[in-house]
């Protein structure tokens, strides 16, 4: 088995910290340090701010939304922004802003859990496959390649169909779909450090395989795993919203962003607001998350990675 | 003596079949071999014993799983994809029409988007670092990271609601010839290829920048050739090679995007048939559509690899 070249963000962790030092100016006061970070990473800071606004939406929607998400006001349906309804209303006269705010929690929790599970499972598979190697590694990697060759939404749809559409199925479906991709990244990170002296030392001490995996290898491949998790989360949001749009796993009157877009489809010639508001919310969240993930990757790996190498 | 790219193609062909075999196992495993009773699952909680028995007999559910798998695979190879309760008949003829519709829309999308993508990529690459480059790069990054229904809403609002150039829906009879309704196809075709457009533009930009820094470009310039000749005659011929592979490789992307786009525009393609299978718990239909989509994706990936090996001798080893 030849060693694969590392993906860019799967480089040997830690090197960069040692060379460059984790904090550039350890003497600075916290506020000054933050200011320097903001000046150097303007876009990342804006992105993080937007993401935190959405997180606040998800935490306390009831205090922030101007109206209850499901209150009907048929007299003022399909309206544009007004003093009463800041971003307009949908086909039943429900306030779009309030619905978007209330929908945030569903999107964030579903995609966050899915990404987390996918990263955990993928890391386990990657750790085992990379460390134990041999025919098992060969078999696991063939299966991983086969699963990765399918469009991810297709595989997720299959799983969702068989599990029966629900929030839990969406989470499981996305997690399973992401497992092989994460496994491959983690595996190559493991391969990179597998033959280091500290691993040999641990084995010669007579440590068990489980100990070596969890205590020696895992702490040293944290950075690619964290980067992977951040990237997977923004993809998971896309998939979650897509399932909502397809009407799988969510039902009216739940204020799901994807579902809102699919309802708005029939009224797009009458009032663009109903479609635009959830679409802008999704775009803002996804783009901010990927910009923030890029910033994180830069900080962790020391190099900016081209976002296109999906 | 077999040329080396052909040897590479043969080996890749074998690998494709191995992958395909694993994919069929995965599809069959997920759809058929799950613990829940398939007949009960398809007919729902309130099905009578007789109805269940009929369906079990019809689908051969009383046979062991490995025999069902071999049968399914054998039939599929001979072009028989089974019987679907939702369609009330054989799957193959219906699926063939849907595939034709989807592929036609995809091809139209590529035909419209790829020249635009290459043009933008070359422009950004030649003017690298300038304002135009940054504009193109940032827009393409946004186009890449957004889900299809976002671009669908955007394009519909601009091209249909506000400009009124195109109809907002692609609804048509499934067996109508899509090329007779070209104006209804443009919107979904553009939407489904928008992300690929962004991707191809970025890749083209990268490879143009690479080539423009090569010594032979400097030589051409120093010979006193006009910049136009340098770019079109010397640089682009080499810079566009990787683009071809990228275009082939984005087939899987296209297939994934179809699920959203065909739903949004109500277009009678293969992805909507797949979704019908999901919604009606029609397992044979689900299995058949997934298999066909997988075959298309894998063959496109295979062609991408072979095209790349043919054009670039370095990877043939």
Interface residues (C-beta under 8 A of the other chain):
Chain A: X142 X143 X145 X146 X147 X149 X150 X151 X152 X153 X154 X155 X157 X158 X159 X160 X161 X162 X165 X234 X238 X241 X242 X245 X246 X248 X258 X261 X262 X264 X265 X268 X269 X272 X275 X276 X279 X282 X283 X286 X287 X290 X306 X307 X308
Chain B: X18 X19 X22 X23 X26 X27 X30 X31 X34 X36 X141 X142 X144 X145 X146 X147 X148 X149 X150 X153 X154 X156 X157 X160 X161 X168 X199 X202 X203 X206 X252 X253 X255 X256 X259 X260 X263 X264 X274 X275 X277 X278 X281 X286 X290 X293 X294 X297 X298 X301
